[in-house]
Every structure is written in structure tokens, then in C-alpha cells.
Amino acid sequence: MPKCEICNKSINYGRKISITRSQVARRAKSKQKANVKRVRVIKDGTPQRMYICTRCLRAGAAHNL
């Protein structure tokens, strides 16, 4: 799984908790993957392809390279 090359965001681990009225809450392991795109970026005057998360893309962090 690729991770963001700007903020190093990758997989988040946690637990899903199902809550019902009559039963004890059940827990299941889960993981959330970062929304990472492969984008063409100009870095030091040369075009390169980098993996960047959509939050960094929206913030314009790719333009500051």
C-alpha cells in the first residue's frame, strides 16, 4: 500500500464496534486506507510521479515542492 510522500499518511488501524440493544457490543478489527493518488508533480524543475493523499492535494502542498 503506497503512502503519501508529503505527510507519510498510510493505513489507520482501529476497531469497529457494533452496538445492539440486547447484546454485548461486538468488536472487530478494521483498517482504513488513506485516499492516495498517483500524481504528476514538477519537483526541482523535472516532472516526477508521486503518491500524494487527497488532503495534501486540496491544501496545495504539491505546489510547494
PQR file of N, CA, C, O and H, with PARSE charges and radii, in Angstrom:
ATOM      1  N   MET A   1       0.846  -1.180   0.000 -0.4000 1.5000
ATOM      2  CA  MET A   1       0.000   0.000   0.000 -0.0000 2.0000
ATOM      3  C   MET A   1       0.888   1.239   0.000  0.5500 1.7000
ATOM      4  O   MET A   1       1.693   1.420   0.914 -0.5500 1.4000
ATOM      5  N   PRO A   2       0.754   2.091  -1.008 -0.5600 1.5000
ATOM      6  CA  PRO A   2       1.560   3.310  -1.024  0.2800 2.0000
ATOM      7  C   PRO A   2       1.106   4.295   0.047  0.5500 1.7000
ATOM      8  O   PRO A   2      -0.052   4.285   0.465 -0.5500 1.4000
ATOM      9  N   LYS A   3       2.023   5.135   0.479 -0.4000 1.5000
ATOM     10  CA  LYS A   3       1.662   6.164   1.444 -0.0000 2.0000
ATOM     11  C   LYS A   3       2.040   7.523   0.891  0.5500 1.7000
ATOM     12  O   LYS A   3       2.851   7.627  -0.030 -0.5500 1.4000
ATOM     13  H   LYS A   3       2.964   5.143   0.140  0.4000 1.0000
ATOM     14  N   CYS A   4       1.453   8.557   1.454 -0.4000 1.5000
ATOM     15  CA  CYS A   4       1.672   9.916   0.983 -0.0000 2.0000
ATOM     16  C   CYS A   4       3.140  10.298   1.196  0.5500 1.7000
ATOM     17  O   CYS A   4       3.688  10.114   2.283 -0.5500 1.4000
ATOM     18  H   CYS A   4       0.795   8.473   2.202  0.4000 1.0000
ATOM     19  N   GLU A   5       3.761  10.829   0.150 -0.4000 1.5000
ATOM     20  CA  GLU A   5       5.174  11.182   0.246 -0.0000 2.0000
ATOM     21  C   GLU A   5       5.380  12.556   0.867  0.5500 1.7000
ATOM     22  O   GLU A   5       6.520  12.974   1.071 -0.5500 1.4000
ATOM     23  H   GLU A   5       3.315  10.978  -0.733  0.4000 1.0000
ATOM     24  N   ILE A   6       4.298  13.266   1.172 -0.4000 1.5000
ATOM     25  CA  ILE A   6       4.416  14.574   1.810 -0.0000 2.0000
ATOM     26  C   ILE A   6       4.191  14.462   3.315  0.5500 1.7000
ATOM     27  O   ILE A   6       5.006  14.936   4.106 -0.5500 1.4000
ATOM     28  H   ILE A   6       3.371  12.926   1.006  0.4000 1.0000
ATOM     29  N   CYS A   7       3.075  13.828   3.712 -0.4000 1.5000
ATOM     30  CA  CYS A   7       2.737  13.764   5.143 -0.0000 2.0000
ATOM     31  C   CYS A   7       2.881  12.364   5.729  0.5500 1.7000
ATOM     32  O   CYS A   7       2.589  12.166   6.908 -0.5500 1.4000
ATOM     33  H   CYS A   7       2.412  13.443   3.070  0.4000 1.0000
ATOM     34  N   ASN A   8       3.325  11.385   4.932 -0.4000 1.5000
ATOM     35  CA  ASN A   8       3.537   9.997   5.372 -0.0000 2.0000
ATOM     36  C   ASN A   8       2.269   9.322   5.894  0.5500 1.7000
ATOM     37  O   ASN A   8       2.345   8.450   6.760 -0.5500 1.4000
ATOM     38  H   ASN A   8       3.562  11.547   3.974  0.4000 1.0000
ATOM     39  N   LYS A   9       1.106   9.718   5.376 -0.4000 1.5000
ATOM     40  CA  LYS A   9      -0.144   9.085   5.786 -0.0000 2.0000
ATOM     41  C   LYS A   9      -0.259   7.731   5.102  0.5500 1.7000
ATOM     42  O   LYS A   9      -0.006   7.609   3.903 -0.5500 1.4000
ATOM     43  H   LYS A   9       1.045  10.426   4.673  0.4000 1.0000
ATOM     44  N   SER A  10      -0.646   6.705   5.875 -0.4000 1.5000
ATOM     45  CA  SER A  10      -0.804   5.372   5.306 -0.0000 2.0000
ATOM     46  C   SER A  10      -2.016   4.707   5.951  0.5500 1.7000
ATOM     47  O   SER A  10      -3.067   5.340   6.055 -0.5500 1.4000
ATOM     48  H   SER A  10      -0.852   6.804   6.849  0.4000 1.0000
ATOM     49  N   ILE A  11      -1.907   3.471   6.380 -0.4000 1.5000
ATOM     50  CA  ILE A  11      -3.051   2.729   6.909 -0.0000 2.0000
ATOM     51  C   ILE A  11      -3.294   3.103   8.369  0.5500 1.7000
ATOM     52  O   ILE A  11      -2.356   3.244   9.154 -0.5500 1.4000
ATOM     53  H   ILE A  11      -1.054   2.957   6.295  0.4000 1.0000
ATOM     54  N   ASN A  12      -4.586   3.262   8.720 -0.4000 1.5000
ATOM     55  CA  ASN A  12      -5.032   3.532  10.084 -0.0000 2.0000
ATOM     56  C   ASN A  12      -5.694   2.273  10.624  0.5500 1.7000
ATOM     57  O   ASN A  12      -6.595   1.737   9.979 -0.5500 1.4000
ATOM     58  H   ASN A  12      -5.348   3.147   8.083  0.4000 1.0000
ATOM     59  N   TYR A  13      -5.276   1.787  11.784 -0.4000 1.5000
ATOM     60  CA  TYR A  13      -5.875   0.602  12.382 -0.0000 2.0000
ATOM     61  C   TYR A  13      -6.808   1.011  13.500  0.5500 1.7000
ATOM     62  O   TYR A  13      -6.561   1.997  14.194 -0.5500 1.4000
ATOM     63  H   TYR A  13      -4.544   2.222  12.308  0.4000 1.0000
ATOM     64  N   GLY A  14      -7.883   0.255  13.677 -0.4000 1.5000
ATOM     65  CA  GLY A  14      -8.827   0.554  14.746 -0.0000 2.0000
ATOM     66  C   GLY A  14      -9.767  -0.614  14.938  0.5500 1.7000
ATOM     67  O   GLY A  14      -9.478  -1.740  14.532 -0.5500 1.4000
ATOM     68  H   GLY A  14      -8.084  -0.546  13.114  0.4000 1.0000
ATOM     69  N   ARG A  15     -10.910  -0.327  15.570 -0.4000 1.5000
ATOM     70  CA  ARG A  15     -11.909  -1.352  15.821 -0.0000 2.0000
ATOM     71  C   ARG A  15     -13.279  -0.862  15.435  0.5500 1.7000
ATOM     72  O   ARG A  15     -13.622   0.298  15.664 -0.5500 1.4000
ATOM     73  H   ARG A  15     -11.145   0.588  15.899  0.4000 1.0000
ATOM     74  N   LYS A  16     -14.068  -1.750  14.844 -0.4000 1.5000
ATOM     75  CA  LYS A  16     -15.472  -1.470  14.588 -0.0000 2.0000
ATOM     76  C   LYS A  16     -16.257  -2.018  15.762  0.5500 1.7000
ATOM     77  O   LYS A  16     -16.040  -3.158  16.174 -0.5500 1.4000
ATOM     78  H   LYS A  16     -13.789  -2.692  14.658  0.4000 1.0000
ATOM     79  N   ILE A  17     -17.155  -1.235  16.301 -0.4000 1.5000
ATOM     80  CA  ILE A  17     -17.967  -1.665  17.424 -0.0000 2.0000
ATOM     81  C   ILE A  17     -19.422  -1.680  16.977  0.5500 1.7000
ATOM     82  O   ILE A  17     -19.978  -0.640  16.624 -0.5500 1.4000
ATOM     83  H   ILE A  17     -17.332  -0.309  15.967  0.4000 1.0000
ATOM     84  N   SER A  18     -20.035  -2.850  16.992 -0.4000 1.5000
ATOM     85  CA  SER A  18     -21.450  -2.929  16.654 -0.0000 2.0000
ATOM     86  C   SER A  18     -22.241  -2.911  17.949  0.5500 1.7000
ATOM     87  O   SER A  18     -21.970  -3.693  18.861 -0.5500 1.4000
ATOM     88  H   SER A  18     -19.583  -3.695  17.278  0.4000 1.0000
ATOM     89  N   ILE A  19     -23.198  -2.038  18.029 -0.4000 1.5000
ATOM     90  CA  ILE A  19     -23.974  -1.875  19.252 -0.0000 2.0000
ATOM     91  C   ILE A  19     -25.425  -2.247  18.953  0.5500 1.7000
ATOM     92  O   ILE A  19     -26.061  -1.657  18.080 -0.5500 1.4000
ATOM     93  H   ILE A  19     -23.418  -1.403  17.288  0.4000 1.0000
ATOM     94  N   THR A  20     -25.932  -3.219  19.679 -0.4000 1.5000
ATOM     95  CA  THR A  20     -27.342  -3.577  19.592 -0.0000 2.0000
ATOM     96  C   THR A  20     -27.938  -3.490  20.987  0.5500 1.7000
ATOM     97  O   THR A  20     -27.209  -3.459  21.979 -0.5500 1.4000
ATOM     98  H   THR A  20     -25.415  -3.698  20.389  0.4000 1.0000
ATOM     99  N   ARG A  21     -29.243  -3.453  21.062 -0.4000 1.5000
ATOM    100  CA  ARG A  21     -29.878  -3.242  22.368 -0.0000 2.0000
ATOM    101  C   ARG A  21     -29.753  -4.451  23.281  0.5500 1.7000
ATOM    102  O   ARG A  21     -29.568  -4.294  24.488 -0.5500 1.4000
ATOM    103  H   ARG A  21     -29.835  -3.479  20.256  0.4000 1.0000
ATOM    104  N   SER A  22     -29.852  -5.658  22.724 -0.4000 1.5000
ATOM    105  CA  SER A  22     -29.935  -6.830  23.581 -0.0000 2.0000
ATOM    106  C   SER A  22     -28.612  -7.560  23.755  0.5500 1.7000
ATOM    107  O   SER A  22     -28.521  -8.460  24.590 -0.5500 1.4000
ATOM    108  H   SER A  22     -30.003  -5.785  21.743  0.4000 1.0000
ATOM    109  N   GLN A  23     -27.602  -7.206  23.006 -0.4000 1.5000
ATOM    110  CA  GLN A  23     -26.358  -7.965  23.062 -0.0000 2.0000
ATOM    111  C   GLN A  23     -25.215  -7.076  23.524  0.5500 1.7000
ATOM    112  O   GLN A  23     -25.287  -5.849  23.464 -0.5500 1.4000
ATOM    113  H   GLN A  23     -27.676  -6.475  22.328  0.4000 1.0000
ATOM    114  N   VAL A  24     -24.180  -7.721  23.978 -0.4000 1.5000
ATOM    115  CA  VAL A  24     -22.956  -7.010  24.338 -0.0000 2.0000
ATOM    116  C   VAL A  24     -22.319  -6.517  23.046  0.5500 1.7000
ATOM    117  O   VAL A  24     -22.397  -7.179  22.012 -0.5500 1.4000
ATOM    118  H   VAL A  24     -24.122  -8.718  24.028  0.4000 1.0000
ATOM    119  N   ALA A  25     -21.697  -5.366  23.114 -0.4000 1.5000
ATOM    120  CA  ALA A  25     -21.095  -4.787  21.913 -0.0000 2.0000
ATOM    121  C   ALA A  25     -19.988  -5.697  21.392  0.5500 1.7000
ATOM    122  O   ALA A  25     -19.112  -6.126  22.143 -0.5500 1.4000
ATOM    123  H   ALA A  25     -21.633  -4.828  23.955  0.4000 1.0000
ATOM    124  N   ARG A  26     -20.042  -5.982  20.099 -0.4000 1.5000
ATOM    125  CA  ARG A  26     -19.029  -6.818  19.473 -0.0000 2.0000
ATOM    126  C   ARG A  26     -17.977  -5.919  18.843  0.5500 1.7000
ATOM    127  O   ARG A  26     -18.283  -4.849  18.317 -0.5500 1.4000
ATOM    128  H   ARG A  26     -20.754  -5.634  19.488  0.4000 1.0000
ATOM    129  N   ARG A  27     -16.732  -6.376  18.907 -0.4000 1.5000
ATOM    130  CA  ARG A  27     -15.632  -5.602  18.341 -0.0000 2.0000
ATOM    131  C   ARG A  27     -14.955  -6.406  17.242  0.5500 1.7000
ATOM    132  O   ARG A  27     -14.745  -7.611  17.374 -0.5500 1.4000
ATOM    133  H   ARG A  27     -16.483  -7.245  19.335  0.4000 1.0000
ATOM    134  N   ALA A  28     -14.624  -5.731  16.173 -0.4000 1.5000
ATOM    135  CA  ALA A  28     -13.925  -6.380  15.074 -0.0000 2.0000
ATOM    136  C   ALA A  28     -12.794  -5.464  14.637  0.5500 1.7000
ATOM    137  O   ALA A  28     -12.958  -4.245  14.582 -0.5500 1.4000
ATOM    138  H   ALA A  28     -14.795  -4.751  16.065  0.4000 1.0000
ATOM    139  N   LYS A  29     -11.668  -6.042  14.334 -0.4000 1.5000
ATOM    140  CA  LYS A  29     -10.537  -5.247  13.879 -0.0000 2.0000
ATOM    141  C   LYS A  29     -10.828  -4.696  12.488  0.5500 1.7000
ATOM    142  O   LYS A  29     -11.437  -5.373  11.659 -0.5500 1.4000
ATOM    143  H   LYS A  29     -11.535  -7.032  14.378  0.4000 1.0000
ATOM    144  N   SER A  30     -10.397  -3.482  12.240 -0.4000 1.5000
ATOM    145  CA  SER A  30     -10.617  -2.876  10.934 -0.0000 2.0000
ATOM    146  C   SER A  30      -9.424  -2.007  10.590  0.5500 1.7000
ATOM    147  O   SER A  30      -8.617  -1.656  11.451 -0.5500 1.4000
ATOM    148  H   SER A  30      -9.903  -2.932  12.913  0.4000 1.0000
ATOM    149  N   LYS A  31      -9.332  -1.672   9.329 -0.4000 1.5000
ATOM    150  CA  LYS A  31      -8.285  -0.749   8.904 -0.0000 2.0000
ATOM    151  C   LYS A  31      -8.842   0.167   7.833  0.5500 1.7000
ATOM    152  O   LYS A  31      -9.642  -0.244   6.993 -0.5500 1.4000
ATOM    153  H   LYS A  31      -9.988  -1.957   8.630  0.4000 1.0000
ATOM    154  N   GLN A  32      -8.406   1.413   7.879 -0.4000 1.5000
ATOM    155  CA  GLN A  32      -8.806   2.407   6.898 -0.0000 2.0000
ATOM    156  C   GLN A  32      -7.582   2.788   6.092  0.5500 1.7000
ATOM    157  O   GLN A  32      -6.536   3.135   6.641 -0.5500 1.4000
ATOM    158  H   GLN A  32      -7.757   1.747   8.562  0.4000 1.0000
ATOM    159  N   LYS A  33      -7.731   2.716   4.778 -0.4000 1.5000
ATOM    160  CA  LYS A  33      -6.619   3.071   3.910 -0.0000 2.0000
ATOM    161  C   LYS A  33      -6.719   4.539   3.537  0.5500 1.7000
ATOM    162  O   LYS A  33      -7.816   5.064   3.350 -0.5500 1.4000
ATOM    163  H   LYS A  33      -8.580   2.434   4.332  0.4000 1.0000
ATOM    164  N   ALA A  34      -5.591   5.191   3.431 -0.4000 1.5000
ATOM    165  CA  ALA A  34      -5.556   6.601   3.050 -0.0000 2.0000
ATOM    166  C   ALA A  34      -5.946   6.746   1.586  0.5500 1.7000
ATOM    167  O   ALA A  34      -5.661   5.866   0.774 -0.5500 1.4000
ATOM    168  H   ALA A  34      -4.700   4.764   3.584  0.4000 1.0000
ATOM    169  N   ASN A  35      -6.594   7.851   1.251 -0.4000 1.5000
ATOM    170  CA  ASN A  35      -7.012   8.122  -0.119 -0.0000 2.0000
ATOM    171  C   ASN A  35      -5.821   8.732  -0.849  0.5500 1.7000
ATOM    172  O   ASN A  35      -5.648   9.950  -0.870 -0.5500 1.4000
ATOM    173  H   ASN A  35      -6.826   8.565   1.911  0.4000 1.0000
ATOM    174  N   VAL A  36      -5.001   7.866  -1.447 -0.4000 1.5000
ATOM    175  CA  VAL A  36      -3.740   8.268  -2.056 -0.0000 2.0000
ATOM    176  C   VAL A  36      -3.860   8.164  -3.571  0.5500 1.7000
ATOM    177  O   VAL A  36      -4.337   7.157  -4.096 -0.5500 1.4000
ATOM    178  H   VAL A  36      -5.141   6.876  -1.430  0.4000 1.0000
ATOM    179  N   LYS A  37      -3.429   9.197  -4.263 -0.4000 1.5000
ATOM    180  CA  LYS A  37      -3.453   9.226  -5.723 -0.0000 2.0000
ATOM    181  C   LYS A  37      -2.041   9.333  -6.250  0.5500 1.7000
ATOM    182  O   LYS A  37      -1.164   9.891  -5.590 -0.5500 1.4000
ATOM    183  H   LYS A  37      -3.041  10.015  -3.837  0.4000 1.0000
ATOM    184  N   ARG A  38      -1.818   8.797  -7.447 -0.4000 1.5000
ATOM    185  CA  ARG A  38      -0.513   8.946  -8.099 -0.0000 2.0000
ATOM    186  C   ARG A  38      -0.608  10.157  -9.014  0.5500 1.7000
ATOM    187  O   ARG A  38      -1.373  10.159  -9.979 -0.5500 1.4000
ATOM    188  H   ARG A  38      -2.530   8.344  -7.983  0.4000 1.0000
ATOM    189  N   VAL A  39       0.173  11.183  -8.708 -0.4000 1.5000
ATOM    190  CA  VAL A  39       0.039  12.482  -9.363 -0.0000 2.0000
ATOM    191  C   VAL A  39       1.372  12.873  -9.982  0.5500 1.7000
ATOM    192  O   VAL A  39       2.440  12.557  -9.459 -0.5500 1.4000
ATOM    193  H   VAL A  39       0.794  11.182  -7.924  0.4000 1.0000
ATOM    194  N   ARG A  40       1.280  13.560 -11.092 -0.4000 1.5000
ATOM    195  CA  ARG A  40       2.482  14.088 -11.731 -0.0000 2.0000
ATOM    196  C   ARG A  40       2.801  15.444 -11.108  0.5500 1.7000
ATOM    197  O   ARG A  40       1.955  16.338 -11.092 -0.5500 1.4000
ATOM    198  H   ARG A  40       0.412  13.817 -11.516  0.4000 1.0000
ATOM    199  N   VAL A  41       4.023  15.596 -10.593 -0.4000 1.5000
ATOM    200  CA  VAL A  41       4.446  16.799  -9.885 -0.0000 2.0000
ATOM    201  C   VAL A  41       5.762  17.267 -10.473  0.5500 1.7000
ATOM    202  O   VAL A  41       6.608  16.453 -10.843 -0.5500 1.4000
ATOM    203  H   VAL A  41       4.710  14.870 -10.606  0.4000 1.0000
ATOM    204  N   ILE A  42       5.936  18.568 -10.561 -0.4000 1.5000
ATOM    205  CA  ILE A  42       7.218  19.118 -11.007 -0.0000 2.0000
ATOM    206  C   ILE A  42       8.044  19.423  -9.764  0.5500 1.7000
ATOM    207  O   ILE A  42       7.714  20.315  -8.981 -0.5500 1.4000
ATOM    208  H   ILE A  42       5.249  19.229 -10.261  0.4000 1.0000
ATOM    209  N   LYS A  43       9.121  18.667  -9.599 -0.4000 1.5000
ATOM    210  CA  LYS A  43       9.991  18.808  -8.428 -0.0000 2.0000
ATOM    211  C   LYS A  43      11.391  19.140  -8.914  0.5500 1.7000
ATOM    212  O   LYS A  43      11.996  18.370  -9.660 -0.5500 1.4000
ATOM    213  H   LYS A  43       9.389  17.943 -10.235  0.4000 1.0000
ATOM    214  N   ASP A  44      11.898  20.272  -8.497 -0.4000 1.5000
ATOM    215  CA  ASP A  44      13.231  20.751  -8.894 -0.0000 2.0000
ATOM    216  C   ASP A  44      13.361  20.886 -10.408  0.5500 1.7000
ATOM    217  O   ASP A  44      14.426  20.639 -10.975 -0.5500 1.4000
ATOM    218  H   ASP A  44      11.407  20.898  -7.891  0.4000 1.0000
ATOM    219  N   GLY A  45      12.261  21.282 -11.059 -0.4000 1.5000
ATOM    220  CA  GLY A  45      12.297  21.522 -12.490 -0.0000 2.0000
ATOM    221  C   GLY A  45      12.094  20.294 -13.359  0.5500 1.7000
ATOM    222  O   GLY A  45      12.024  20.416 -14.582 -0.5500 1.4000
ATOM    223  H   GLY A  45      11.396  21.482 -10.598  0.4000 1.0000
ATOM    224  N   THR A  46      11.996  19.103 -12.754 -0.4000 1.5000
ATOM    225  CA  THR A  46      11.780  17.890 -13.533 -0.0000 2.0000
ATOM    226  C   THR A  46      10.449  17.264 -13.127  0.5500 1.7000
ATOM    227  O   THR A  46      10.141  17.193 -11.937 -0.5500 1.4000
ATOM    228  H   THR A  46      12.053  19.004 -11.760  0.4000 1.0000
ATOM    229  N   PRO A  47       9.656  16.810 -14.095 -0.5600 1.5000
ATOM    230  CA  PRO A  47       8.383  16.164 -13.744  0.2800 2.0000
ATOM    231  C   PRO A  47       8.624  14.776 -13.150  0.5500 1.7000
ATOM    232  O   PRO A  47       9.433  13.999 -13.656 -0.5500 1.4000
ATOM    233  N   GLN A  48       7.909  14.486 -12.074 -0.4000 1.5000
ATOM    234  CA  GLN A  48       8.003  13.191 -11.412 -0.0000 2.0000
ATOM    235  C   GLN A  48       6.610  12.726 -11.045  0.5500 1.7000
ATOM    236  O   GLN A  48       5.680  13.529 -10.976 -0.5500 1.4000
ATOM    237  H   GLN A  48       7.252  15.117 -11.663  0.4000 1.0000
ATOM    238  N   ARG A  49       6.462  11.435 -10.810 -0.4000 1.5000
ATOM    239  CA  ARG A  49       5.210  10.892 -10.312 -0.0000 2.0000
ATOM    240  C   ARG A  49       5.387  10.585  -8.839  0.5500 1.7000
ATOM    241  O   ARG A  49       6.354   9.939  -8.435 -0.5500 1.4000
ATOM    242  H   ARG A  49       7.218  10.782 -10.867  0.4000 1.0000
ATOM    243  N   MET A  50       4.431  11.061  -8.034 -0.4000 1.5000
ATOM    244  CA  MET A  50       4.482  10.847  -6.593 -0.0000 2.0000
ATOM    245  C   MET A  50       3.127  10.390  -6.106  0.5500 1.7000
ATOM    246  O   MET A  50       2.103  10.689  -6.720 -0.5500 1.4000
ATOM    247  H   MET A  50       3.646  11.585  -8.362  0.4000 1.0000
ATOM    248  N   TYR A  51       3.121   9.656  -4.986 -0.4000 1.5000
ATOM    249  CA  TYR A  51       1.881   9.302  -4.315 -0.0000 2.0000
ATOM    250  C   TYR A  51       1.564  10.401  -3.310  0.5500 1.7000
ATOM    251  O   TYR A  51       2.354  10.669  -2.405 -0.5500 1.4000
ATOM    252  H   TYR A  51       3.953   9.413  -4.488  0.4000 1.0000
ATOM    253  N   ILE A  52       0.393  11.043  -3.474 -0.4000 1.5000
ATOM    254  CA  ILE A  52       0.000  12.157  -2.608 -0.0000 2.0000
ATOM    255  C   ILE A  52      -1.433  11.931  -2.168  0.5500 1.7000
ATOM    256  O   ILE A  52      -2.284  11.580  -2.985 -0.5500 1.4000
ATOM    257  H   ILE A  52      -0.248  10.825  -4.209  0.4000 1.0000
ATOM    258  N   CYS A  53      -1.711  12.128  -0.878 -0.4000 1.5000
ATOM    259  CA  CYS A  53      -3.078  11.964  -0.388 -0.0000 2.0000
ATOM    260  C   CYS A  53      -3.918  13.167  -0.833  0.5500 1.7000
ATOM    261  O   CYS A  53      -3.390  14.238  -1.130 -0.5500 1.4000
ATOM    262  H   CYS A  53      -1.020  12.413  -0.215  0.4000 1.0000
ATOM    263  N   THR A  54      -5.223  12.964  -0.871 -0.4000 1.5000
ATOM    264  CA  THR A  54      -6.108  13.999  -1.395 -0.0000 2.0000
ATOM    265  C   THR A  54      -6.158  15.216  -0.480  0.5500 1.7000
ATOM    266  O   THR A  54      -6.437  16.319  -0.948 -0.5500 1.4000
ATOM    267  H   THR A  54      -5.652  12.094  -0.629  0.4000 1.0000
ATOM    268  N   ARG A  55      -5.900  15.045   0.783 -0.4000 1.5000
ATOM    269  CA  ARG A  55      -5.877  16.201   1.689 -0.0000 2.0000
ATOM    270  C   ARG A  55      -4.710  17.125   1.355  0.5500 1.7000
ATOM    271  O   ARG A  55      -4.858  18.347   1.383 -0.5500 1.4000
ATOM    272  H   ARG A  55      -5.673  14.148   1.163  0.4000 1.0000
ATOM    273  N   CYS A  56      -3.555  16.551   1.041 -0.4000 1.5000
ATOM    274  CA  CYS A  56      -2.407  17.372   0.641 -0.0000 2.0000
ATOM    275  C   CYS A  56      -2.651  18.009  -0.727  0.5500 1.7000
ATOM    276  O   CYS A  56      -2.215  19.134  -0.971 -0.5500 1.4000
ATOM    277  H   CYS A  56      -3.434  15.558   1.018  0.4000 1.0000
ATOM    278  N   LEU A  57      -3.347  17.295  -1.623 -0.4000 1.5000
ATOM    279  CA  LEU A  57      -3.671  17.867  -2.934 -0.0000 2.0000
ATOM    280  C   LEU A  57      -4.589  19.081  -2.781  0.5500 1.7000
ATOM    281  O   LEU A  57      -4.367  20.113  -3.415 -0.5500 1.4000
ATOM    282  H   LEU A  57      -3.701  16.381  -1.425  0.4000 1.0000
ATOM    283  N   ARG A  58      -5.616  18.956  -1.942 -0.4000 1.5000
ATOM    284  CA  ARG A  58      -6.555  20.068  -1.741 -0.0000 2.0000
ATOM    285  C   ARG A  58      -5.885  21.256  -1.081  0.5500 1.7000
ATOM    286  O   ARG A  58      -6.210  22.404  -1.384 -0.5500 1.4000
ATOM    287  H   ARG A  58      -5.796  18.118  -1.428  0.4000 1.0000
ATOM    288  N   ALA A  59      -4.950  20.987  -0.177 -0.4000 1.5000
ATOM    289  CA  ALA A  59      -4.271  22.059   0.539 -0.0000 2.0000
ATOM    290  C   ALA A  59      -3.224  22.737  -0.333  0.5500 1.7000
ATOM    291  O   ALA A  59      -2.724  23.805   0.019 -0.5500 1.4000
ATOM    292  H   ALA A  59      -4.686  20.055   0.070  0.4000 1.0000
ATOM    293  N   GLY A  60      -2.885  22.128  -1.473 -0.4000 1.5000
ATOM    294  CA  GLY A  60      -1.900  22.715  -2.363 -0.0000 2.0000
ATOM    295  C   GLY A  60      -0.474  22.443  -1.935  0.5500 1.7000
ATOM    296  O   GLY A  60       0.438  23.175  -2.321 -0.5500 1.4000
ATOM    297  H   GLY A  60      -3.291  21.260  -1.760  0.4000 1.0000
ATOM    298  N   ALA A  61      -0.268  21.406  -1.146 -0.4000 1.5000
ATOM    299  CA  ALA A  61       1.084  21.094  -0.678 -0.0000 2.0000
ATOM    300  C   ALA A  61       1.958  20.595  -1.814  0.5500 1.7000
ATOM    301  O   ALA A  61       3.183  20.674  -1.721 -0.5500 1.4000
ATOM    302  H   ALA A  61      -1.009  20.812  -0.833  0.4000 1.0000
ATOM    303  N   ALA A  62       1.364  20.083  -2.884 -0.4000 1.5000
ATOM    304  CA  ALA A  62       2.153  19.596  -4.025 -0.0000 2.0000
ATOM    305  C   ALA A  62       2.791  20.741  -4.787  0.5500 1.7000
ATOM    306  O   ALA A  62       3.797  20.545  -5.468 -0.5500 1.4000
ATOM    307  H   ALA A  62       0.369  20.019  -2.960  0.4000 1.0000
ATOM    308  N   HIS A  63       2.218  21.944  -4.683 -0.4000 1.5000
ATOM    309  CA  HIS A  63       2.773  23.092  -5.397 -0.0000 2.0000
ATOM    310  C   HIS A  63       3.992  23.675  -4.695  0.5500 1.7000
ATOM    311  O   HIS A  63       4.745  24.438  -5.299 -0.5500 1.4000
ATOM    312  H   HIS A  63       1.400  22.103  -4.130  0.4000 1.0000
ATOM    313  N   ASN A  64       4.197  23.324  -3.421 -0.4000 1.5000
ATOM    314  CA  ASN A  64       5.297  23.876  -2.649 -0.0000 2.0000
ATOM    315  C   ASN A  64       6.549  23.018  -2.686  0.5500 1.7000
ATOM    316  O   ASN A  64       7.467  23.232  -1.894 -0.5500 1.4000
ATOM    317  H   ASN A  64       3.586  22.703  -2.931  0.4000 1.0000
ATOM    318  N   LEU A  65       6.602  22.050  -3.590 -0.4000 1.5000
ATOM    319  CA  LEU A  65       7.784  21.170  -3.650 -0.0000 2.0000
ATOM    320  C   LEU A  65       8.935  21.817  -4.348  0.5500 1.7000
ATOM    321  O   LEU A  65       9.997  21.209  -4.479 -0.5500 1.4000
ATOM    322  H   LEU A  65       5.857  21.875  -4.233  0.4000 1.0000
TER
END
